[in-house]
Amino acid sequence: ESLDICDYERSFLYKHGRPPSFQHCAAFGDPHIRTFHDDFHTCRVEGSWPLLDNDYLFVQATSSPVAKGSNATVTSKLTIIFKNMKECIDQKVYQAELDNVPAAFQDGSVNGGARPGGSSLVIRERSPGRHVEIRADYIGTTIAVRQAGRQLSFSIRAAEEVARAFTEEQDLQLCVGGCPHSQRMSRSPHGRGRVPAETARALCREMLPVEDVYFQSCVFDVVTSGDTNFTMAAHGALEDARLFLPDAEKLHIFQ
């Protein structure tokens, strides 16, 4: 019984008589951000930016240019810190880089450590070197990290209380506020792309039959990068959203 503290959903249900609410955020492709509030931005962020910075989690994405001379960027490194939680887990750090998406934390472990609730944080490989899932049951949170083409993507389903556990100082979190105005880009491909827009649209339509923001993101990514593997980034993000979104009706966003 004492270990229920490390099973967030169960203890929430016990305390409140209802299951917790969840929120979903994702960052993929040329970073496109879907925020916890279902806003959707395409960002020009270069360098390192926090996706999340709260009492339980710190997630940072590092981006670099998608191709030489392009002002579009992609995430090339992800760092996720699961902060120490008394009975449940030791602090754990997960790091992924291009062509290195390990199914273990930085210290080589695959769970939250030797504390009584250590098994409430586990990492699993979904597809070798391409897709890992980290379940943090002690905070009612699941994270997916994928590599598709030359980019990394991040998706999270977090308990609402966890997503909101931050102070005014922690005001820059792309999952909460999206990217700053100065960093937002239009998704209409302008100038000469590396792949004609019509070709990109046809490729993306095979993967993403609904012409929503995931489809637009796919077209943008293929045109700006010239890499047809980028269709997999938007496709993976949509798959994660399907699993992680509490409300299936919000799956497709149209802008």
Order of alpha helices (4+ residues) and beta strands (2+ residues): alpha-beta-beta-beta-beta-beta-beta-beta-beta-beta-beta-beta-alpha-alpha-beta-alpha-alpha-alpha
